[in-house]
């Protein structure tokens, strides 16, 4: 509507390629002008390399396009990997605070399967939901379960944080397997446990999460420890 009423007020940016010109910033304005039948619009001619043009086009889309949190994170990552920007340089080019870049990139620490669940078509999950799952990086089964449930029941990000921090409650008669880790010198180390109750609805998930935690501890301590069931 703005272009129809006032024309293109901000010049697009182009570069010369042979006898033609390639749009490097402002493609949406150019396409809208074509649809409206405009024959001329203001443009600035830039002397730039192919790599620089690609970077500028991606930045332009990043600023103007309505991207999901995951698309934005991947775009930031692509710019850093392909063009060597530091986070503060990218923040300056995009026109945002460096913390936005850092927070967006942190989402890519989540496993691809979890990201696909959170940002599947039709999902209303946001970057805050994804950030809330980061403390579960060493508890992947629980992370996957919480992500699925959050999408299905349309949880708020606060509800996700609460679920991430929640410790399961066990009924009387709950069964337990305890594992003690001992160093090579015989010293007693970390004690991990798997608990489940016959009446607990998510007992399979609880057992799976407990096993995952024990394996994670073993990975961290390496060969200097041995597991002893109690």
ABEGO torsion letter per residue (X at the ends): XAAAAAEBABBBBBBBBEABBBBABGAAAAAAAAAAGBABBBBBBBBBBAAAAAAAAAAAAAAABBBBAAAAAAAAAAAAAAAGBBAAAAAAAAGBBAAAAAAAAAAAABBAAAAAAAABBGBABBAAAAAAAAAAAABAAAAAAAAAAAAAAGBBAAAAAAAAABBBBBBBGBBBBBBBBBBAAGBBBBBBBBBBBAABAAAAAAAAAAAAAAAAAAAAAEAABBBBBX
